Amino acid sequence: MPSVSSPTKRSLVLGLVTGLAASVLLSTPARAATPQAPGDFTGHGFDACVAPSQSVMDTWNLTSPFSAIGIYVSGNSRYCGDRYQPNLTKAWVQRNANNGWRFIPIHVGRQSPCFKNNPASRVQKKKMSTDVATARAEAVGEAQETIAALTKYGFGPGSVSYLDLEWYSRTAACDNVVLEFADAWTEYLHAQGYRSGLYSSGSAAIKLVDEARLSGRPGFTLPDHMWNAWVNKVADTRGGPYLSDSGWTDHQRIHQYHNGVNVSYGGKTLNIDKNFLDVGRGSVAVKQSKPCGVTRSFTSYPTLKVGAKRREVAALECLLKNQGYLKKVDTAYGNGTAKAVAAFRRKKGLGSSGTTNRATWTALLAKGSNPRVLKEGSVGQSVWRLQRALTAAGLKPGFSGVYDTRTVKAVAAYRKARKLSGWATTEASVWSQLQRGKTA
């Protein structure tokens, strides 16, 4: 990729001593998960030449906005090949998959015949043959290599491998060979049950392949994903002047928008490229659960006391019932409900009143099993629970079921109000405050 042209770039820099407590880093171990490459997701990712240490991955998991990481798995032209990857193993992939990371496997092999190597680089990239038949055979060989690497690291069929074609000065002859190479690569991956991605500079192979799509090049099999290196420093999947809006519209895009930057989270620093992904089905909300058959999501959570008769009472009573404080659920706030509220409040250190206030709502709504971390792009019942608790706490995350930009802002505001570290993620410290009924 463009940002790995010198030995100083991509080096993993040890950060300052992290301020994260060990109890937070080790909270809520995840169960074994199938590594996703990259799966269904809309959100932030990064790539680094060397797979980071586990310490860095754990810290960034909790503190950074990134949920996906690009890893260099195969290809004879990688700047950081196997000998420079002390951390990249099947166990490393599995552990980080268990913690919720997604992966962008990268193959850097033969380049366009028009590609020019940097003579000073320790890696001199190989080039495709100028003969079309030979170039296609080379592509099949490289597709076989990347499938072997995917298998080695625990990625199954359906995974995407991204063919990295560096920038080259386009000519008609070189363009033709590149298209034939990409076509053969994609066709072989498809035949074996895998999917094809193409990474390149926007003005080089990205634009070339989009032109081939627009012109209807006969017999050309399109890559499944397009990874557009267009450094405009905007985290979205727009293609700009290189990748038209009419193609790869079904969650099939990654945008590399900022290259070769040193970034720190939790005291750990890496040199990375920043990416924004919209892949698979994207981040799709799960259906909101309704225990007791009642909704628990309201734009505001009113103060309730004996005599209240409204639908929010049923939600309150359902929450109390699920936590063992009440047996009956209706829409009437009677003395039994007040006693249950008082018992809950006493247990949480919120006083002994039978009135339900914002703090009571916040603590009740936040109750549940806490995932290791939630961040932009996360989905699941825990996201719905977070959005309800934040709303009760006085913020406006909305109810999308997706950890979206509104939720990011609400979490940042809550963290600031509670004097927590200024991240955009929801981890143990946020849940602890919410479950104690702490409002914004």
C-alpha positions in Angstrom: 0.0 0.0 0.0 1.2 3.6 -0.6 2.1 4.1 3.1 4.5 1.3 3.4 7.3 2.5 1.1 9.9 3.1 3.8 11.2 1.1 6.8 10.2 3.8 9.2 6.6 3.6 8.2 4.4 0.8 9.7 6.9 0.3 12.6 5.0 -0.5 15.7 6.0 2.1 18.3 5.7 1.3 21.9 3.4 3.8 23.6 3.4 5.4 27.0 2.3 3.3 29.9 -1.4 2.8 29.6 -3.8 4.2 32.2 -6.2 1.3 31.8 -6.7 -0.8 34.8 -6.0 -4.5 34.4 -9.5 -5.3 35.6 -10.9 -3.4 32.7 -8.6 -5.0 30.1 -9.6 -8.4 31.3 -13.3 -7.8 31.8 -15.9 -10.1 30.4 -13.9 -12.7 28.3 -15.6 -13.4 25.0 -16.6 -16.8 23.9 -15.0 -18.4 20.8 -16.0 -16.6 17.7 -15.6 -17.4 14.0 -13.0 -14.9 12.6 -14.8 -12.5 10.3 -13.0 -11.4 7.1 -14.5 -8.9 7.3 -18.1 -9.9 7.8 -21.1 -7.6 8.1 -20.0 -4.2 9.3 -20.2 -0.4 8.8 -17.6 1.5 10.8 -13.9 2.2 11.4 -10.8 0.1 10.6 -7.1 0.4 10.2 -4.2 -1.4 8.7 -0.6 -1.6 9.9 2.4 -3.3 8.3 3.0 -5.5 11.3 0.2 -7.1 13.2 0.3 -5.4 16.6 1.1 -7.1 19.9 -1.7 -8.5 22.0 -1.2 -5.7 24.5 -1.8 -3.1 21.9 -4.8 -4.9 20.4 -6.4 -5.3 23.8 -5.9 -1.6 24.6 -7.1 -0.4 21.2 -10.0 -2.7 21.4 -11.3 -0.8 24.5 -10.2 2.7 23.7 -10.1 3.2 19.9 -13.0 3.6 17.4 -11.5 0.8 15.3 -13.2 -2.6 15.0 -11.4 -4.0 11.9 -7.7 -4.5 11.2 -5.9 -5.1 7.9 -3.4 -7.9 8.1 -0.8 -8.9 5.5 -1.4 -12.6 5.1 0.2 -13.6 1.7 2.1 -12.5 -1.3 5.7 -12.4 -2.4 5.8 -8.6 -2.5 4.7 -7.8 1.0 6.9 -5.2 2.7 6.1 -7.0 6.0 6.1 -10.7 5.0 6.0 -13.6 7.4 9.5 -13.0 8.7 8.5 -9.6 9.9 5.2 -10.8 11.6 6.1 -12.1 15.1 2.5 -11.7 16.3 0.5 -12.9 13.4 -0.6 -16.5 14.2 -3.9 -18.4 14.1 -4.1 -18.1 17.9 -3.6 -14.3 17.6 -6.4 -14.1 15.1 -8.7 -16.2 17.2 -8.1 -14.3 20.4 -8.8 -11.0 18.7 -11.9 -12.4 17.0 -13.1 -13.4 20.4 -12.7 -9.8 21.5 -14.8 -8.6 18.5 -12.1 -7.6 16.0 -12.8 -8.1 12.3 -10.0 -8.7 9.8 -9.1 -7.4 6.3 -6.7 -10.0 4.8 -4.3 -8.4 2.3 -2.3 -10.2 -0.5 0.6 -8.3 -2.0 1.9 -10.2 -4.9 2.8 -9.4 -8.5 2.3 -5.8 -9.6 1.4 -4.2 -12.9 4.1 -4.5 -15.6 4.2 -0.7 -15.4 4.8 -0.5 -11.7 8.2 1.0 -10.7 10.0 -0.2 -7.6 11.8 2.1 -5.3 15.4 1.1 -5.6 16.0 2.0 -2.0 13.3 -0.4 -0.7 14.4 -3.7 0.9 11.5 -5.3 -1.0 11.6 -5.2 -4.8 8.1 -6.2 -5.9 7.7 -8.8 -8.6 5.7 -7.9 -11.7 3.0 -9.6 -13.8 4.0 -11.1 -17.1 3.1 -9.0 -20.1 1.7 -12.1 -21.7 -2.0 -12.4 -20.9 -2.1 -16.2 -20.6 1.0 -16.2 -18.3 -0.4 -13.4 -16.2 -3.7 -15.2 -15.7 -1.8 -18.4 -14.6 0.2 -16.2 -12.2 -3.0 -14.8 -10.7 -4.4 -18.3 -10.1 -1.2 -19.3 -8.3 -1.5 -16.2 -6.1 -5.1 -17.0 -5.4 -4.1 -20.5 -4.3 -1.5 -18.9 -2.1 -3.9 -16.6 -0.4 -6.5 -19.3 0.2 -3.8 -21.4 1.9 -2.9 -18.4 4.1 -6.6 -17.8 4.9 -6.9 -21.4 6.0 -3.7 -21.2 8.0 -5.0 -18.2 10.0 -8.5 -19.7 10.6 -10.6 -17.9 7.9 -13.1 -20.1 6.2 -14.9 -20.0 2.9 -16.8 -16.8 2.3 -13.9 -14.8 3.6 -12.6 -11.9 1.4 -8.9 -11.6 0.4 -7.9 -8.2 -0.9 -5.5 -8.1 -3.8 -3.1 -5.1 -3.3 -2.2 -3.5 -6.6 0.0 -0.5 -6.0 -0.1 2.7 -8.1 1.3 2.5 -11.6 1.4 4.8 -14.5 -1.4 3.5 -16.7 -1.0 2.5 -20.3 -3.5 0.5 -22.4 -1.2 -2.5 -22.5 -0.6 -2.5 -18.7 -4.3 -1.9 -18.0 -5.2 -4.9 -20.1 -2.9 -7.2 -18.2 -4.0 -5.9 -14.8 -7.7 -6.6 -15.7 -6.9 -10.1 -16.9 -4.9 -10.8 -13.7 -7.7 -9.4 -11.5 -10.3 -11.4 -13.4 -8.4 -14.7 -13.0 -7.8 -14.0 -9.3 -11.5 -13.4 -8.7 -12.7 -16.3 -10.7 -10.4 -18.7 -8.9 -11.4 -17.4 -5.5 -15.1 -17.7 -6.4 -14.6 -21.3 -7.6 -13.2 -22.2 -4.2 -15.9 -20.5 -2.2 -14.0 -17.3 -1.3 -14.6 -13.7 -2.2 -12.4 -11.2 -4.0 -11.5 -7.7 -2.9 -9.3 -5.2 -4.8 -7.2 -2.6 -3.1 -5.5 0.1 -5.1 -4.9 3.8 -5.4 -8.1 5.5 -6.6 -6.4 6.8 -9.8 -4.9 3.4 -10.7 -6.6 0.0 -10.5 -9.7 1.3 -8.7 -10.6 3.6 -11.6 -9.5 1.0 -14.1 -11.8 -1.7 -12.8 -14.7 0.8 -12.4 -14.2 1.8 -16.1 -14.3 -1.9 -17.1 -17.6 -2.2 -15.2 -19.1 0.9 -16.8 -18.0 -0.2 -20.3 -19.2 -3.8 -19.8 -15.9 -5.4 -20.5 -16.8 -8.9 -22.0 -16.1 -11.8 -19.7 -14.8 -9.7 -16.8 -15.7 -10.9 -13.3 -15.9 -8.0 -11.0 -14.3 -8.1 -7.5 -16.8 -8.4 -4.7 -15.3 -5.5 -2.8 -13.5 -2.3 -3.8 -11.0 -0.8 -1.4 -10.3 2.7 -2.6 -7.1 4.5 -1.4 -8.2 8.1 -1.7 -6.5 10.2 0.9 -9.1 13.0 1.5 -9.2 12.5 5.3 -13.0 11.9 5.3 -14.3 8.7 7.0 -16.9 7.5 4.5 -17.1 5.2 1.5 -17.6 7.8 -1.3 -15.4 7.1 -4.3 -14.7 10.6 -5.3 -13.4 11.0 -8.9 -12.3 7.4 -9.0 -15.1 5.0 -8.0 -18.5 6.0 -9.3 -21.6 5.9 -7.2 -23.3 3.4 -9.5 -21.1 0.4 -8.6 -20.4 -1.7 -5.5 -23.4 -0.1 -3.8 -24.5 -3.2 -1.7 -22.1 -2.8 1.2 -19.1 -3.5 -0.9 -16.7 -0.7 -0.2 -13.7 0.3 2.0 -12.2 3.7 1.8 -8.6 4.3 2.9 -8.8 8.0 3.8 -5.7 8.8 5.8 -2.3 7.2 5.3 0.9 6.7 7.4 -0.2 8.5 10.6 1.0 7.9 14.1 -2.1 7.4 16.3 -2.3 6.8 20.1 -5.1 5.2 22.2 -4.7 4.3 25.8 -1.1 5.2 25.7 -0.3 2.8 22.8 1.0 4.3 19.6 0.9 2.8 16.1 1.7 4.0 12.6 -1.4 3.2 10.6 -3.6 3.8 7.6 -7.2 4.8 8.6 -10.1 3.1 6.8 -13.9 3.3 6.8 -15.8 0.1 5.9 -19.3 -0.7 4.7 -19.2 -4.5 3.9 -21.3 -7.6 4.0 -24.8 -6.5 5.0 -23.4 -3.5 6.9 -24.2 -3.0 10.6 -27.8 -4.1 10.8 -29.8 -3.8 14.0 -31.2 -6.9 15.5 -34.9 -6.8 16.4 -35.5 -5.2 19.7 -36.5 -7.7 22.4 -39.8 -7.1 24.3 -39.9 -9.1 27.5 -43.4 -9.1 29.0 -44.6 -8.1 25.6 -44.1 -4.4 26.3 -41.7 -1.9 24.8 -39.0 -0.4 27.0 -37.8 2.3 24.6 -39.2 5.8 25.1 -38.0 9.2 24.0 -38.0 10.2 27.7 -38.5 8.3 31.0 -40.9 10.2 33.3 -40.9 10.4 37.0 -43.5 7.9 38.2 -45.2 7.3 41.6 -48.2 5.7 43.1 -51.3 6.4 41.1 -49.6 6.7 37.7 -51.4 4.8 34.9 -49.5 4.8 31.6 -47.6 2.5 29.4 -44.2 3.4 31.0 -45.5 1.8 34.2 -45.7 -1.6 32.4 -42.1 -1.2 31.2 -41.0 -0.3 34.7 -42.8 -3.2 36.2 -41.3 -5.6 33.6 -37.8 -4.4 34.5 -38.5 -5.0 38.2 -40.1 -8.4 37.5 -37.1 -9.5 35.4 -34.8 -8.5 38.2 -36.8 -10.4 40.9 -38.5 -7.4 42.6 -42.1 -7.8 41.4 -44.4 -10.6 40.1 -47.2 -8.7 38.4 -47.0 -6.4 35.3 -49.8 -4.0 34.4 -50.1 -0.2 33.8 -51.1 0.8 37.3 -48.4 2.1 39.7 -49.7 0.7 43.0 -48.2 0.2 46.5 -46.7 -3.1 45.4 -44.8 -1.4 42.6 -43.7 1.4 45.0 -42.3 -1.2 47.4 -40.4 -3.0 44.6 -39.0 0.3 43.5 -37.9 1.2 47.0 -36.2 -2.2 47.4 -34.3 -1.7 44.2 -33.3 1.8 45.1 -32.0 0.7 48.5 -29.9 -2.0 46.9 -28.4 0.5 44.4 -27.8 3.1 47.1 -30.3 5.5 45.5 -32.4 6.1 48.7 -35.5 4.3 49.8 -38.3 6.2 48.1 -40.9 4.3 46.2 -40.8 7.0 43.4 -39.1 6.2 40.1 -36.8 9.0 39.0 -34.2 9.3 36.3 -31.5 7.5 38.3 -33.9 4.6 39.0 -34.7 4.3 35.3 -31.0 4.5 34.3 -29.9 1.7 36.7 -32.8 -0.5 35.8 -32.4 -0.1 32.0 -28.6 -0.6 32.1 -28.9 -3.9 34.0 -27.6 -6.9 32.0 -24.6 -8.9 30.8 -21.9 -6.5 29.6 -20.0 -7.1 26.4 -16.3 -6.4 26.5 -16.8 -3.2 24.4 -19.3 -1.5 22.1 -18.2 1.1 19.6 -19.3 2.6 16.3 -20.8 -0.2 14.1 -21.7 -2.5 17.0 -25.2 -4.1 17.0 -27.1 -6.4 19.3 -29.5 -6.3 22.3 -26.7 -4.6 24.3 -26.8 -1.6 22.0 -30.6 -1.3 22.5 -30.0 -1.5 26.3 -27.2 1.2 26.1 -29.4 3.5 24.1 -32.3 3.2 26.6 -30.0 3.7 29.6 -28.4 6.8 28.0 -31.8 8.2 27.2 -32.9 7.8 30.8 -29.7 9.4 31.9 -30.7 12.6 30.0 -29.0 12.1 26.6 -30.3 11.6 23.1 -28.7 8.6 21.4 -31.9 7.8 19.5 -33.2 4.2 19.1 -31.6 2.7 16.0 -30.2 -0.5 17.5 -26.9 0.4 15.9 -24.0 2.1 17.7 -24.2 5.0 15.2 -22.8 8.6 15.3 -25.7 9.8 17.6 -24.8 7.1 20.0 -21.1 8.0 19.8 -21.9 11.6 20.7 -24.1 10.5 23.5 -21.5 8.2 25.0 -18.8 10.9 24.7 -21.1 13.3 26.5 -21.8 10.8 29.2 -18.2 10.0 29.7 -17.4 13.7 30.0 -20.2 14.2 32.5 -19.0 11.3 34.6 -15.3 12.4 34.3 -14.3 9.1 32.5 -11.6 8.9 29.9 -12.4 10.7 26.7 -13.0 7.7 24.4 -16.0 7.0 22.2 -16.4 3.4 23.3 -18.6 1.8 25.9 -16.7 -0.6 28.2 -16.8 -1.6 31.8 -16.4 1.9 33.3 -19.5 3.2 31.4 -21.7 0.3 32.3 -20.6 0.6 36.0 -21.7 4.2 36.1 -25.0 3.5 34.3 -25.9 0.5 36.4 -25.3 2.6 39.6 -27.9 5.0 38.3 -25.5 7.8 37.5 -27.1 10.4 35.2 -25.4 12.8 32.8 
